[in-house]
Amino acid sequence: MPLVGSGRPRPRLVVFDLDRALVDSRPAFAYTIEEAVAAVTGRRLSARDLADAYHTRPWRDALRVLLDDPRQRDAAEALCLQYAERSALKRLLVFEGIGMALDELRAEQIDMAAITRLPYPLARKHIESTGLDRFLAVVIPPAAAFDPAAQLAECYRLLETDPAGSAFVGPGRIERQAAQRAGAIAFVSAWSVEPDPGELTITSPAGMKEAILRRWEGRPQP
């Protein structure tokens, strides 16, 4: 039976890739790298060109591109960790339309959660500073290395949800395949940075609710 809401069939849970489908951390990434390098070397540079490829990777990966001296990289990495937890938070963004899209899912009585590459304290700061904490029931960080399958399993366990009654939204093929292997329906977030192609694509946050409900009704995507 459908849940309360519009009366249409729907998932019980939608899980997001926090770092790539909801939060646009590229401005915060660029600021953090730029400030850390300036503090260590006295040089001002732009890290904006690195942001697309490196904003969800460890700081050291980007610093290797910018700094040849290992001692400078170590010092800059330590500063990156400090800036990321403080001043860089003000530069985090959510992708345009995400707030309204999550409001629409909440109105359908659909639970929402997220997996993240960040340690939990920093992920918590990300969702609080962007206002996403009012939507997400849980955010699951990695136990060690990023492990989408294990993190998704923890979402389902904590929220007592059968994966078959859930959806996953994110740009990455690895994360979507982990959700599909668990039994969930996976959607590509086409608004994300460099999304991998997939069968079910949501072109913008504004179309999220309709795309998900259409799939649960068994109707083809437009």
N, C-alpha and C positions, 0 to 999 in steps of 0.2 A: 504493500500500500504506500502511496506517496505520503511524504511528511507534510506537516502544516506549512502554509505559505501560500503560493499561488495555486496549489493543487496539482501542479505539473510534476511528473516524476523527476527526481533529482538525486544527486549523490548525498550521502550523509556528511562527507568530509572532502575538502579540497586542500591539498598540500602544495605549497609553493617552494621554489628555490628562492630563498630570501635574498641572497646576494646578487642574483642576476635577473629575477623576474619582478621583484618588488622594489628593492633599493638600488638607486643609481649612485654608486660610491665613487665614480670617476673623479668628480671635482674634489672630493675629500682625499682620494688617493694622490692626485697631482699635488695638492697643497702639502700633504704630509712629506712626500718625497722631496719636493722643492725646498721646504723649510729645513729638513734634516740635512740635505746636501749643503745648503747655504751655511748652516751652523758648523758643519765639520770642515768645509773647504773655503768658506768665504766667497764662493762663487754662486751667482744666481743663474738658474737655468729653468727651462720649461719641461715639465714631465707630462704634459697633455698628450703628446704623441704616443707615449707608452701606456696611457690609461686603458685604452680598449683591450689590449692584449694582456696586461699585467694586473688589472685592478682586483682580481680575485685570487692572485697568486701570492706567495710569500714575498715580503719586502725585499729580501736578499736577491730574488730573481731580477727585479728591476734595478737594484743598486749595482749588480754586476755589469749592467749595460752602461752605467754612468760613471762608475768609480773603478779605477784599476788597482788602487791600494787596498789590500785586505783589511788593514787596520782602520782605514777610513770607512770601509763598508760596515765593519763591526760597530763602529761608533754611530754611524748613520742609522743602522738597523735598530739600535737601542733607542735612539731618538724617535724613530718612526713609531715604535710601540707606545711611547709616551704621547706623541701628538695624536695618534689614532684614537686614544682613549679620552682625549680632552678637546683641544681646539678644533680638530678636524671634524668633530661630530656636527658642528654648525654648518658644514658644507655638504652633508649628506642630503640627497634628494630622493623622493619617490618618483617613479615614472609617471608621466602625465596621465591622469585618468584612473590611477590605481585606487585612490581613496573612494571614488564613486563606485567603482567596480566591486570593491569589497563590501561597501554598504549594500549593494544590490544582492550579493550572495548572502549576507547576514539577514536581509529581509526575507530570504527564502528559507531561513532556519538551517543553513548549511554551516557546519563547523569549519574552521580554517586553522591551519598549522603551517609550519615552515621548517625546512632543513637549512643548515648553514655551514659554511666552512670555518666560521669564526669560533673561538672559545666562548662559552656561554656568557661570561660577564660582558664581553664586548658586544656580542649579538644582542644582549638585553639593552645595552646603551643605544644600539642602532635602532631597535624598534621603538624605544621610548622617545628618542630624539626626533624621529620621523612621525610619531603618532600611530604607528602600526600596532602598538601594544593593545589598542582597543579592539582590534579585529582578531588577533591570533591567539588561539587557546594555548598552544605550546610552540616553542621553538627548540629544535633538537640539534645540538652541536655534535661534532665528531668526538668519539672517545679518544682517538689519536689522530690518524690520518682521515681525511674526508672519505666517508663510506656511505654513499646514498642508500644502499640496500639496508644496512643496519639502522640507519637513522629513520628511514621510512617505517621499518618494522617497529621501532620504538614509538613513533607517532600512532600507529594503529593500536599498539598495546595500551598506551596511556589514554587514548580516547575511545578505547573499546569498540573499534570500528573494523569491520571486515574490509580488507583491501578491495574486494569486488564492488563495494559500495562507495568507493572513493575515486577522486580524480587527482592527477598531478599536473602542475603547470610550471614549465621551465624551458629554457632554450637549449639545454645540453642533452645530447643523445644518450650519454652514459646514465644520467639521472633518470631520464624517461624510460630507458630500458629496464632499470632497476624497478621502477614502479610497475611497468607492464609485467615483469616476471612475477611480481607479488600478486598480480591480478587486478591492478588498478587501470583506469583509462588515462592515458597521458596525452597532454596537449602541448604544442609548441607555443611559447610566448614570443611572437614575431616582433614585438617592440623591443626586445632585449638586444644587447650588443652581440652581433655575430651569432644569431641562432642557427643551430643545426636544423636542416630540413626534416620534416616528419609528416606522417599521414594526416594528423589532426592539428590544424593551425588556427590559433586565435590571432587575428591581425592586429588588434588593439585592445587595451583594457575595456574600452566602451562596449566591445562585443563579447566580453567574457561570459557573462551570465547566459546570454542567448546561445552561444556556441556549446556550452556545457549542457544546458537543458535540452537542446536539440539532440545531442548525442544520447542522452538518457531516454529520450522519447523514440530513439531509433530512426530519426530523420536525417537525411544527408546534410552535410555542411554546405552552405552556399558557395 
